Amino acid sequence: MATDYVTTPITKRGQLVYGVILGCLTGLFRIFGASAEGVSYAIIISNILVPLIEKVTLPKAFGKEGK
């Protein structure tokens, strides 16, 4: 479910950030969580963060660097 094309970031850098966040959250939920659904919760939270990851990691269009 983490590699679903609809919810994963487009850029390679965004996919790397998404994977790191997903792995860290999965580890935290598995170690400190009381329920066994740590992976599902990590995927849901990571999918919520995808628009922010996309906004940060999308490259700027040529000529749009300076203001």
PQR file of N, CA, C, O and H, with PARSE charges and radii, in Angstrom:
ATOM      1  N   MET A   1       0.818  -1.196   0.000 -0.4000 1.5000
ATOM      2  CA  MET A   1       0.000   0.000   0.000 -0.0000 2.0000
ATOM      3  C   MET A   1       0.858   1.254   0.000  0.5500 1.7000
ATOM      4  O   MET A   1       0.395   2.315  -0.417 -0.5500 1.4000
ATOM      5  N   ALA A   2       2.079   1.153   0.453 -0.4000 1.5000
ATOM      6  CA  ALA A   2       2.933   2.336   0.486 -0.0000 2.0000
ATOM      7  C   ALA A   2       3.408   2.727  -0.902  0.5500 1.7000
ATOM      8  O   ALA A   2       3.749   3.890  -1.118 -0.5500 1.4000
ATOM      9  H   ALA A   2       2.455   0.291   0.792  0.4000 1.0000
ATOM     10  N   THR A   3       3.443   1.799  -1.849 -0.4000 1.5000
ATOM     11  CA  THR A   3       3.919   2.106  -3.199 -0.0000 2.0000
ATOM     12  C   THR A   3       2.788   2.370  -4.171  0.5500 1.7000
ATOM     13  O   THR A   3       2.996   2.286  -5.381 -0.5500 1.4000
ATOM     14  H   THR A   3       3.166   0.854  -1.673  0.4000 1.0000
ATOM     15  N   ASP A   4       1.605   2.685  -3.688 -0.4000 1.5000
ATOM     16  CA  ASP A   4       0.468   2.990  -4.542 -0.0000 2.0000
ATOM     17  C   ASP A   4       0.774   4.241  -5.356  0.5500 1.7000
ATOM     18  O   ASP A   4       1.223   5.243  -4.800 -0.5500 1.4000
ATOM     19  H   ASP A   4       1.436   2.753  -2.705  0.4000 1.0000
ATOM     20  N   TYR A   5       0.536   4.198  -6.668 -0.4000 1.5000
ATOM     21  CA  TYR A   5       0.888   5.313  -7.545 -0.0000 2.0000
ATOM     22  C   TYR A   5       0.098   6.583  -7.251  0.5500 1.7000
ATOM     23  O   TYR A   5       0.569   7.682  -7.541 -0.5500 1.4000
ATOM     24  H   TYR A   5       0.171   3.384  -7.120  0.4000 1.0000
ATOM     25  N   VAL A   6      -1.075   6.450  -6.690 -0.4000 1.5000
ATOM     26  CA  VAL A   6      -1.913   7.621  -6.445 -0.0000 2.0000
ATOM     27  C   VAL A   6      -1.389   8.448  -5.285  0.5500 1.7000
ATOM     28  O   VAL A   6      -1.500   9.674  -5.304 -0.5500 1.4000
ATOM     29  H   VAL A   6      -1.458   5.557  -6.454  0.4000 1.0000
ATOM     30  N   THR A   7      -0.823   7.802  -4.280 -0.4000 1.5000
ATOM     31  CA  THR A   7      -0.458   8.525  -3.061 -0.0000 2.0000
ATOM     32  C   THR A   7       1.036   8.733  -2.862  0.5500 1.7000
ATOM     33  O   THR A   7       1.415   9.432  -1.922 -0.5500 1.4000
ATOM     34  H   THR A   7      -0.733   6.807  -4.265  0.4000 1.0000
ATOM     35  N   THR A   8       1.895   8.174  -3.684 -0.4000 1.5000
ATOM     36  CA  THR A   8       3.325   8.382  -3.493 -0.0000 2.0000
ATOM     37  C   THR A   8       3.776   9.661  -4.198  0.5500 1.7000
ATOM     38  O   THR A   8       3.160  10.067  -5.183 -0.5500 1.4000
ATOM     39  H   THR A   8       1.587   7.606  -4.448  0.4000 1.0000
ATOM     40  N   PRO A   9       4.824  10.291  -3.717 -0.5600 1.5000
ATOM     41  CA  PRO A   9       5.340  11.502  -4.360  0.2800 2.0000
ATOM     42  C   PRO A   9       5.872  11.220  -5.769  0.5500 1.7000
ATOM     43  O   PRO A   9       6.211  10.084  -6.098 -0.5500 1.4000
ATOM     44  N   ILE A  10       5.938  12.258  -6.585 -0.4000 1.5000
ATOM     45  CA  ILE A  10       6.353  12.122  -7.978 -0.0000 2.0000
ATOM     46  C   ILE A  10       7.877  12.120  -8.098  0.5500 1.7000
ATOM     47  O   ILE A  10       8.439  11.286  -8.808 -0.5500 1.4000
ATOM     48  H   ILE A  10       5.662  13.181  -6.318  0.4000 1.0000
ATOM     49  N   THR A  11       8.536  13.027  -7.426 -0.4000 1.5000
ATOM     50  CA  THR A  11       9.972  13.187  -7.582 -0.0000 2.0000
ATOM     51  C   THR A  11      10.736  12.119  -6.813  0.5500 1.7000
ATOM     52  O   THR A  11      10.230  11.550  -5.845 -0.5500 1.4000
ATOM     53  H   THR A  11       8.080  13.704  -6.850  0.4000 1.0000
ATOM     54  N   LYS A  12      11.962  11.855  -7.257 -0.4000 1.5000
ATOM     55  CA  LYS A  12      12.811  10.859  -6.587 -0.0000 2.0000
ATOM     56  C   LYS A  12      13.173  11.307  -5.172  0.5500 1.7000
ATOM     57  O   LYS A  12      13.195  10.502  -4.241 -0.5500 1.4000
ATOM     58  H   LYS A  12      12.373  12.316  -8.043  0.4000 1.0000
ATOM     59  N   ARG A  13      13.456  12.593  -5.026 -0.4000 1.5000
ATOM     60  CA  ARG A  13      13.776  13.110  -3.693 -0.0000 2.0000
ATOM     61  C   ARG A  13      12.565  13.030  -2.773  0.5500 1.7000
ATOM     62  O   ARG A  13      12.707  12.739  -1.585 -0.5500 1.4000
ATOM     63  H   ARG A  13      13.438  13.247  -5.782  0.4000 1.0000
ATOM     64  N   GLY A  14      11.384  13.286  -3.307 -0.4000 1.5000
ATOM     65  CA  GLY A  14      10.156  13.165  -2.533 -0.0000 2.0000
ATOM     66  C   GLY A  14       9.886  11.726  -2.132  0.5500 1.7000
ATOM     67  O   GLY A  14       9.424  11.472  -1.020 -0.5500 1.4000
ATOM     68  H   GLY A  14      11.269  13.523  -4.271  0.4000 1.0000
ATOM     69  N   GLN A  15      10.169  10.776  -3.025 -0.4000 1.5000
ATOM     70  CA  GLN A  15       9.995   9.369  -2.703 -0.0000 2.0000
ATOM     71  C   GLN A  15      10.957   8.930  -1.606  0.5500 1.7000
ATOM     72  O   GLN A  15      10.607   8.118  -0.749 -0.5500 1.4000
ATOM     73  H   GLN A  15      10.545  10.983  -3.928  0.4000 1.0000
ATOM     74  N   LEU A  16      12.168   9.472  -1.639 -0.4000 1.5000
ATOM     75  CA  LEU A  16      13.139   9.162  -0.589 -0.0000 2.0000
ATOM     76  C   LEU A  16      12.675   9.703   0.759  0.5500 1.7000
ATOM     77  O   LEU A  16      12.739   8.996   1.765 -0.5500 1.4000
ATOM     78  H   LEU A  16      12.452  10.131  -2.335  0.4000 1.0000
ATOM     79  N   VAL A  17      12.213  10.938   0.788 -0.4000 1.5000
ATOM     80  CA  VAL A  17      11.704  11.540   2.026 -0.0000 2.0000
ATOM     81  C   VAL A  17      10.489  10.763   2.528  0.5500 1.7000
ATOM     82  O   VAL A  17      10.365  10.506   3.725 -0.5500 1.4000
ATOM     83  H   VAL A  17      12.161  11.513  -0.029  0.4000 1.0000
ATOM     84  N   TYR A  18       9.600  10.392   1.619 -0.4000 1.5000
ATOM     85  CA  TYR A  18       8.407   9.614   1.957 -0.0000 2.0000
ATOM     86  C   TYR A  18       8.801   8.278   2.578  0.5500 1.7000
ATOM     87  O   TYR A  18       8.224   7.870   3.586 -0.5500 1.4000
ATOM     88  H   TYR A  18       9.701  10.601   0.646  0.4000 1.0000
ATOM     89  N   GLY A  19       9.771   7.600   1.990 -0.4000 1.5000
ATOM     90  CA  GLY A  19      10.218   6.314   2.516 -0.0000 2.0000
ATOM     91  C   GLY A  19      10.856   6.420   3.891  0.5500 1.7000
ATOM     92  O   GLY A  19      10.648   5.562   4.749 -0.5500 1.4000
ATOM     93  H   GLY A  19      10.240   7.932   1.171  0.4000 1.0000
ATOM     94  N   VAL A  20      11.638   7.480   4.098 -0.4000 1.5000
ATOM     95  CA  VAL A  20      12.272   7.677   5.412 -0.0000 2.0000
ATOM     96  C   VAL A  20      11.221   7.959   6.478  0.5500 1.7000
ATOM     97  O   VAL A  20      11.275   7.406   7.577 -0.5500 1.4000
ATOM     98  H   VAL A  20      11.807   8.177   3.401  0.4000 1.0000
ATOM     99  N   ILE A  21      10.269   8.820   6.148 -0.4000 1.5000
ATOM    100  CA  ILE A  21       9.193   9.123   7.105 -0.0000 2.0000
ATOM    101  C   ILE A  21       8.382   7.870   7.401  0.5500 1.7000
ATOM    102  O   ILE A  21       8.058   7.594   8.556 -0.5500 1.4000
ATOM    103  H   ILE A  21      10.225   9.269   5.256  0.4000 1.0000
ATOM    104  N   LEU A  22       8.059   7.123   6.377 -0.4000 1.5000
ATOM    105  CA  LEU A  22       7.280   5.901   6.543 -0.0000 2.0000
ATOM    106  C   LEU A  22       8.027   4.878   7.392  0.5500 1.7000
ATOM    107  O   LEU A  22       7.428   4.239   8.257 -0.5500 1.4000
ATOM    108  H   LEU A  22       8.322   7.347   5.439  0.4000 1.0000
ATOM    109  N   GLY A  23       9.313   4.717   7.156 -0.4000 1.5000
ATOM    110  CA  GLY A  23      10.104   3.773   7.948 -0.0000 2.0000
ATOM    111  C   GLY A  23      10.236   4.188   9.402  0.5500 1.7000
ATOM    112  O   GLY A  23      10.115   3.359  10.303 -0.5500 1.4000
ATOM    113  H   GLY A  23       9.799   5.236   6.453  0.4000 1.0000
ATOM    114  N   CYS A  24      10.484   5.471   9.631 -0.4000 1.5000
ATOM    115  CA  CYS A  24      10.606   5.957  11.013 -0.0000 2.0000
ATOM    116  C   CYS A  24       9.300   5.824  11.781  0.5500 1.7000
ATOM    117  O   CYS A  24       9.289   5.389  12.932 -0.5500 1.4000
ATOM    118  H   CYS A  24      10.582   6.145   8.899  0.4000 1.0000
ATOM    119  N   LEU A  25       8.202   6.199  11.139 -0.4000 1.5000
ATOM    120  CA  LEU A  25       6.906   6.080  11.815 -0.0000 2.0000
ATOM    121  C   LEU A  25       6.540   4.625  12.077  0.5500 1.7000
ATOM    122  O   LEU A  25       5.986   4.305  13.129 -0.5500 1.4000
ATOM    123  H   LEU A  25       8.211   6.552  10.204  0.4000 1.0000
ATOM    124  N   THR A  26       6.843   3.744  11.133 -0.4000 1.5000
ATOM    125  CA  THR A  26       6.566   2.325  11.334 -0.0000 2.0000
ATOM    126  C   THR A  26       7.346   1.789  12.526  0.5500 1.7000
ATOM    127  O   THR A  26       6.800   1.065  13.359 -0.5500 1.4000
ATOM    128  H   THR A  26       7.293   4.004  10.279  0.4000 1.0000
ATOM    129  N   GLY A  27       8.619   2.146  12.604 -0.4000 1.5000
ATOM    130  CA  GLY A  27       9.434   1.716  13.736 -0.0000 2.0000
ATOM    131  C   GLY A  27       8.913   2.244  15.061  0.5500 1.7000
ATOM    132  O   GLY A  27       8.843   1.509  16.045 -0.5500 1.4000
ATOM    133  H   GLY A  27       9.062   2.734  11.927  0.4000 1.0000
ATOM    134  N   LEU A  28       8.551   3.512  15.084 -0.4000 1.5000
ATOM    135  CA  LEU A  28       8.036   4.101  16.321 -0.0000 2.0000
ATOM    136  C   LEU A  28       6.723   3.455  16.748  0.5500 1.7000
ATOM    137  O   LEU A  28       6.532   3.151  17.925 -0.5500 1.4000
ATOM    138  H   LEU A  28       8.609   4.109  14.285  0.4000 1.0000
ATOM    139  N   PHE A  29       5.817   3.243  15.792 -0.4000 1.5000
ATOM    140  CA  PHE A  29       4.529   2.645  16.135 -0.0000 2.0000
ATOM    141  C   PHE A  29       4.670   1.185  16.535  0.5500 1.7000
ATOM    142  O   PHE A  29       3.916   0.703  17.380 -0.5500 1.4000
ATOM    143  H   PHE A  29       5.972   3.489  14.835  0.4000 1.0000
ATOM    144  N   ARG A  30       5.621   0.476  15.945 -0.4000 1.5000
ATOM    145  CA  ARG A  30       5.817  -0.924  16.308 -0.0000 2.0000
ATOM    146  C   ARG A  30       6.468  -1.065  17.684  0.5500 1.7000
ATOM    147  O   ARG A  30       6.123  -1.965  18.450 -0.5500 1.4000
ATOM    148  H   ARG A  30       6.234   0.867  15.259  0.4000 1.0000
ATOM    149  N   ILE A  31       7.408  -0.174  17.992 -0.4000 1.5000
ATOM    150  CA  ILE A  31       8.108  -0.263  19.277 -0.0000 2.0000
ATOM    151  C   ILE A  31       7.250   0.259  20.424  0.5500 1.7000
ATOM    152  O   ILE A  31       7.131  -0.389  21.463 -0.5500 1.4000
ATOM    153  H   ILE A  31       7.688   0.557  17.370  0.4000 1.0000
ATOM    154  N   PHE A  32       6.651   1.437  20.229 -0.4000 1.5000
ATOM    155  CA  PHE A  32       5.944   2.093  21.329 -0.0000 2.0000
ATOM    156  C   PHE A  32       4.424   1.955  21.266  0.5500 1.7000
ATOM    157  O   PHE A  32       3.738   2.312  22.223 -0.5500 1.4000
ATOM    158  H   PHE A  32       6.748   1.964  19.384  0.4000 1.0000
ATOM    159  N   GLY A  33       3.895   1.452  20.175 -0.4000 1.5000
ATOM    160  CA  GLY A  33       2.444   1.343  20.020 -0.0000 2.0000
ATOM    161  C   GLY A  33       1.878   0.103  20.684  0.5500 1.7000
ATOM    162  O   GLY A  33       2.554  -0.916  20.826 -0.5500 1.4000
ATOM    163  H   GLY A  33       4.453   1.161  19.397  0.4000 1.0000
ATOM    164  N   ALA A  34       0.633   0.213  21.085 -0.4000 1.5000
ATOM    165  CA  ALA A  34      -0.021  -0.913  21.753 -0.0000 2.0000
ATOM    166  C   ALA A  34      -0.696  -1.850  20.760  0.5500 1.7000
ATOM    167  O   ALA A  34      -0.886  -3.029  21.056 -0.5500 1.4000
ATOM    168  H   ALA A  34       0.083   1.041  20.970  0.4000 1.0000
ATOM    169  N   SER A  35      -1.061  -1.339  19.579 -0.4000 1.5000
ATOM    170  CA  SER A  35      -1.762  -2.184  18.607 -0.0000 2.0000
ATOM    171  C   SER A  35      -0.796  -2.710  17.547  0.5500 1.7000
ATOM    172  O   SER A  35       0.324  -2.218  17.407 -0.5500 1.4000
ATOM    173  H   SER A  35      -0.906  -0.381  19.338  0.4000 1.0000
ATOM    174  N   ALA A  36      -1.244  -3.702  16.818 -0.4000 1.5000
ATOM    175  CA  ALA A  36      -0.405  -4.328  15.792 -0.0000 2.0000
ATOM    176  C   ALA A  36      -0.492  -3.626  14.443  0.5500 1.7000
ATOM    177  O   ALA A  36       0.210  -4.018  13.510 -0.5500 1.4000
ATOM    178  H   ALA A  36      -2.154  -4.102  16.932  0.4000 1.0000
ATOM    179  N   GLU A  37      -1.319  -2.615  14.312 -0.4000 1.5000
ATOM    180  CA  GLU A  37      -1.501  -1.932  13.039 -0.0000 2.0000
ATOM    181  C   GLU A  37      -0.564  -0.744  12.870  0.5500 1.7000
ATOM    182  O   GLU A  37      -0.976   0.272  12.310 -0.5500 1.4000
ATOM    183  H   GLU A  37      -1.889  -2.297  15.070  0.4000 1.0000
ATOM    184  N   GLY A  38       0.656  -0.831  13.323 -0.4000 1.5000
ATOM    185  CA  GLY A  38       1.608   0.273  13.219 -0.0000 2.0000
ATOM    186  C   GLY A  38       1.921   0.651  11.791  0.5500 1.7000
ATOM    187  O   GLY A  38       2.079   1.831  11.480 -0.5500 1.4000
ATOM    188  H   GLY A  38       0.991  -1.656  13.777  0.4000 1.0000
ATOM    189  N   VAL A  39       2.014  -0.347  10.908 -0.4000 1.5000
ATOM    190  CA  VAL A  39       2.318  -0.066   9.512 -0.0000 2.0000
ATOM    191  C   VAL A  39       1.162   0.696   8.855  0.5500 1.7000
ATOM    192  O   VAL A  39       1.390   1.633   8.090 -0.5500 1.4000
ATOM    193  H   VAL A  39       1.886  -1.306  11.161  0.4000 1.0000
ATOM    194  N   SER A  40      -0.051   0.302   9.147 -0.4000 1.5000
ATOM    195  CA  SER A  40      -1.211   0.985   8.566 -0.0000 2.0000
ATOM    196  C   SER A  40      -1.294   2.433   9.023  0.5500 1.7000
ATOM    197  O   SER A  40      -1.575   3.323   8.220 -0.5500 1.4000
ATOM    198  H   SER A  40      -0.236  -0.460   9.769  0.4000 1.0000
ATOM    199  N   TYR A  41      -1.054   2.670  10.289 -0.4000 1.5000
ATOM    200  CA  TYR A  41      -1.075   4.048  10.789 -0.0000 2.0000
ATOM    201  C   TYR A  41       0.050   4.874  10.167  0.5500 1.7000
ATOM    202  O   TYR A  41      -0.148   6.045   9.843 -0.5500 1.4000
ATOM    203  H   TYR A  41      -0.826   1.947  10.941  0.4000 1.0000
ATOM    204  N   ALA A  42       1.215   4.278  10.002 -0.4000 1.5000
ATOM    205  CA  ALA A  42       2.335   4.987   9.393 -0.0000 2.0000
ATOM    206  C   ALA A  42       2.029   5.344   7.945  0.5500 1.7000
ATOM    207  O   ALA A  42       2.379   6.437   7.498 -0.5500 1.4000
ATOM    208  H   ALA A  42       1.375   3.327  10.265  0.4000 1.0000
ATOM    209  N   ILE A  43       1.388   4.454   7.206 -0.4000 1.5000
ATOM    210  CA  ILE A  43       1.023   4.728   5.819 -0.0000 2.0000
ATOM    211  C   ILE A  43      -0.005   5.850   5.750  0.5500 1.7000
ATOM    212  O   ILE A  43       0.095   6.723   4.887 -0.5500 1.4000
ATOM    213  H   ILE A  43       1.104   3.566   7.569  0.4000 1.0000
ATOM    214  N   ILE A  44      -0.975   5.842   6.629 -0.4000 1.5000
ATOM    215  CA  ILE A  44      -2.005   6.889   6.628 -0.0000 2.0000
ATOM    216  C   ILE A  44      -1.390   8.254   6.920  0.5500 1.7000
ATOM    217  O   ILE A  44      -1.686   9.228   6.228 -0.5500 1.4000
ATOM    218  H   ILE A  44      -1.056   5.133   7.330  0.4000 1.0000
ATOM    219  N   ILE A  45      -0.546   8.331   7.928 -0.4000 1.5000
ATOM    220  CA  ILE A  45       0.076   9.607   8.283 -0.0000 2.0000
ATOM    221  C   ILE A  45       1.020  10.072   7.179  0.5500 1.7000
ATOM    222  O   ILE A  45       1.060  11.261   6.864 -0.5500 1.4000
ATOM    223  H   ILE A  45      -0.306   7.540   8.490  0.4000 1.0000
ATOM    224  N   SER A  46       1.776   9.158   6.592 -0.4000 1.5000
ATOM    225  CA  SER A  46       2.675   9.520   5.494 -0.0000 2.0000
ATOM    226  C   SER A  46       1.897  10.011   4.279  0.5500 1.7000
ATOM    227  O   SER A  46       2.320  10.956   3.612 -0.5500 1.4000
ATOM    228  H   SER A  46       1.744   8.191   6.849  0.4000 1.0000
ATOM    229  N   ASN A  47       0.765   9.380   3.987 -0.4000 1.5000
ATOM    230  CA  ASN A  47      -0.056   9.824   2.864 -0.0000 2.0000
ATOM    231  C   ASN A  47      -0.643  11.210   3.100  0.5500 1.7000
ATOM    232  O   ASN A  47      -0.837  11.971   2.152 -0.5500 1.4000
ATOM    233  H   ASN A  47       0.421   8.612   4.529  0.4000 1.0000
ATOM    234  N   ILE A  48      -0.921  11.536   4.334 -0.4000 1.5000
ATOM    235  CA  ILE A  48      -1.402  12.886   4.653 -0.0000 2.0000
ATOM    236  C   ILE A  48      -0.304  13.915   4.389  0.5500 1.7000
ATOM    237  O   ILE A  48      -0.599  15.048   4.009 -0.5500 1.4000
ATOM    238  H   ILE A  48      -0.763  10.918   5.104  0.4000 1.0000
ATOM    239  N   LEU A  49       0.950  13.535   4.586 -0.4000 1.5000
ATOM    240  CA  LEU A  49       2.079  14.454   4.412 -0.0000 2.0000
ATOM    241  C   LEU A  49       2.558  14.574   2.964  0.5500 1.7000
ATOM    242  O   LEU A  49       3.416  15.411   2.682 -0.5500 1.4000
ATOM    243  H   LEU A  49       1.190  12.614   4.895  0.4000 1.0000
ATOM    244  N   VAL A  50       2.038  13.771   2.042 -0.4000 1.5000
ATOM    245  CA  VAL A  50       2.512  13.780   0.658 -0.0000 2.0000
ATOM    246  C   VAL A  50       2.377  15.154  -0.015  0.5500 1.7000
ATOM    247  O   VAL A  50       3.325  15.561  -0.686 -0.5500 1.4000
ATOM    248  H   VAL A  50       1.341  13.091   2.270  0.4000 1.0000
ATOM    249  N   PRO A  51       1.273  15.892   0.118 -0.5600 1.5000
ATOM    250  CA  PRO A  51       1.234  17.219  -0.515  0.2800 2.0000
ATOM    251  C   PRO A  51       2.325  18.162  -0.005  0.5500 1.7000
ATOM    252  O   PRO A  51       2.879  18.940  -0.781 -0.5500 1.4000
ATOM    253  N   LEU A  52       2.632  18.101   1.269 -0.4000 1.5000
ATOM    254  CA  LEU A  52       3.710  18.929   1.812 -0.0000 2.0000
ATOM    255  C   LEU A  52       5.062  18.486   1.266  0.5500 1.7000
ATOM    256  O   LEU A  52       5.896  19.327   0.930 -0.5500 1.4000
ATOM    257  H   LEU A  52       2.181  17.468   1.899  0.4000 1.0000
ATOM    258  N   ILE A  53       5.289  17.188   1.175 -0.4000 1.5000
ATOM    259  CA  ILE A  53       6.540  16.664   0.625 -0.0000 2.0000
ATOM    260  C   ILE A  53       6.682  17.099  -0.833  0.5500 1.7000
ATOM    261  O   ILE A  53       7.766  17.498  -1.260 -0.5500 1.4000
ATOM    262  H   ILE A  53       4.611  16.505   1.448  0.4000 1.0000
ATOM    263  N   GLU A  54       5.605  17.023  -1.587 -0.4000 1.5000
ATOM    264  CA  GLU A  54       5.633  17.450  -2.991 -0.0000 2.0000
ATOM    265  C   GLU A  54       5.949  18.933  -3.117  0.5500 1.7000
ATOM    266  O   GLU A  54       6.717  19.335  -3.991 -0.5500 1.4000
ATOM    267  H   GLU A  54       4.725  16.699  -1.241  0.4000 1.0000
ATOM    268  N   LYS A  55       5.367  19.737  -2.257 -0.4000 1.5000
ATOM    269  CA  LYS A  55       5.595  21.183  -2.307 -0.0000 2.0000
ATOM    270  C   LYS A  55       7.057  21.520  -2.027  0.5500 1.7000
ATOM    271  O   LYS A  55       7.618  22.431  -2.636 -0.5500 1.4000
ATOM    272  H   LYS A  55       4.743  19.411  -1.547  0.4000 1.0000
ATOM    273  N   VAL A  56       7.662  20.787  -1.114 -0.4000 1.5000
ATOM    274  CA  VAL A  56       9.046  21.056  -0.738 -0.0000 2.0000
ATOM    275  C   VAL A  56      10.035  20.511  -1.770  0.5500 1.7000
ATOM    276  O   VAL A  56      11.059  21.144  -2.027 -0.5500 1.4000
ATOM    277  H   VAL A  56       7.206  20.047  -0.620  0.4000 1.0000
ATOM    278  N   THR A  57       9.751  19.353  -2.362 -0.4000 1.5000
ATOM    279  CA  THR A  57      10.744  18.691  -3.211 -0.0000 2.0000
ATOM    280  C   THR A  57      10.572  18.927  -4.703  0.5500 1.7000
ATOM    281  O   THR A  57      11.437  18.514  -5.476 -0.5500 1.4000
ATOM    282  H   THR A  57       8.919  18.838  -2.153  0.4000 1.0000
ATOM    283  N   LEU A  58       9.500  19.570  -5.144 -0.4000 1.5000
ATOM    284  CA  LEU A  58       9.360  19.839  -6.576 -0.0000 2.0000
ATOM    285  C   LEU A  58      10.397  20.858  -7.023  0.5500 1.7000
ATOM    286  O   LEU A  58      10.587  21.876  -6.357 -0.5500 1.4000
ATOM    287  H   LEU A  58       8.797  19.906  -4.517  0.4000 1.0000
ATOM    288  N   PRO A  59      11.072  20.600  -8.143 -0.5600 1.5000
ATOM    289  CA  PRO A  59      12.070  21.570  -8.613  0.2800 2.0000
ATOM    290  C   PRO A  59      11.395  22.830  -9.153  0.5500 1.7000
ATOM    291  O   PRO A  59      10.264  22.784  -9.638 -0.5500 1.4000
ATOM    292  N   LYS A  60      12.096  23.938  -9.062 -0.4000 1.5000
ATOM    293  CA  LYS A  60      11.577  25.212  -9.567 -0.0000 2.0000
ATOM    294  C   LYS A  60      11.659  25.231 -11.087  0.5500 1.7000
ATOM    295  O   LYS A  60      12.582  24.665 -11.673 -0.5500 1.4000
ATOM    296  H   LYS A  60      13.015  23.975  -8.668  0.4000 1.0000
ATOM    297  N   ALA A  61      10.701  25.876 -11.717 -0.4000 1.5000
ATOM    298  CA  ALA A  61      10.725  26.041 -13.168 -0.0000 2.0000
ATOM    299  C   ALA A  61      11.856  26.981 -13.554  0.5500 1.7000
ATOM    300  O   ALA A  61      12.214  27.873 -12.785 -0.5500 1.4000
ATOM    301  H   ALA A  61       9.951  26.336 -11.241  0.4000 1.0000
ATOM    302  N   PHE A  62      12.422  26.787 -14.742 -0.4000 1.5000
ATOM    303  CA  PHE A  62      13.522  27.621 -15.191 -0.0000 2.0000
ATOM    304  C   PHE A  62      13.087  29.075 -15.299  0.5500 1.7000
ATOM    305  O   PHE A  62      12.080  29.381 -15.937 -0.5500 1.4000
ATOM    306  H   PHE A  62      12.132  26.063 -15.367  0.4000 1.0000
ATOM    307  N   GLY A  63      13.843  29.966 -14.677 -0.4000 1.5000
ATOM    308  CA  GLY A  63      13.525  31.379 -14.706 -0.0000 2.0000
ATOM    309  C   GLY A  63      12.674  31.831 -13.555  0.5500 1.7000
ATOM    310  O   GLY A  63      12.351  33.016 -13.472 -0.5500 1.4000
ATOM    311  H   GLY A  63      14.662  29.718 -14.159  0.4000 1.0000
ATOM    312  N   LYS A  64      12.295  30.948 -12.662 -0.4000 1.5000
ATOM    313  CA  LYS A  64      11.426  31.302 -11.529 -0.0000 2.0000
ATOM    314  C   LYS A  64      12.174  31.311 -10.199  0.5500 1.7000
ATOM    315  O   LYS A  64      11.536  31.343  -9.147 -0.5500 1.4000
ATOM    316  H   LYS A  64      12.557  29.986 -12.729  0.4000 1.0000
ATOM    317  N   GLU A  65      13.498  31.284 -10.214 -0.4000 1.5000
ATOM    318  CA  GLU A  65      14.281  31.229  -8.982 -0.0000 2.0000
ATOM    319  C   GLU A  65      14.244  32.528  -8.195  0.5500 1.7000
ATOM    320  O   GLU A  65      13.975  32.514  -6.994 -0.5500 1.4000
ATOM    321  H   GLU A  65      14.016  31.258 -11.069  0.4000 1.0000
ATOM    322  N   GLY A  66      14.506  33.640  -8.848 -0.4000 1.5000
ATOM    323  CA  GLY A  66      14.585  34.916  -8.146 -0.0000 2.0000
ATOM    324  C   GLY A  66      13.259  35.656  -8.143  0.5500 1.7000
ATOM    325  O   GLY A  66      12.402  35.452  -9.003 -0.5500 1.4000
ATOM    326  H   GLY A  66      14.723  33.651  -9.824  0.4000 1.0000
ATOM    327  N   LYS A  67      13.117  36.521  -7.149 -0.4000 1.5000
ATOM    328  CA  LYS A  67      11.900  37.342  -7.091 -0.0000 2.0000
ATOM    329  C   LYS A  67      12.289  38.798  -7.048  0.5500 1.7000
ATOM    330  O   LYS A  67      11.420  39.668  -6.996 -0.5500 1.4000
ATOM    331  H   LYS A  67      13.813  36.687  -6.450  0.4000 1.0000
TER
END
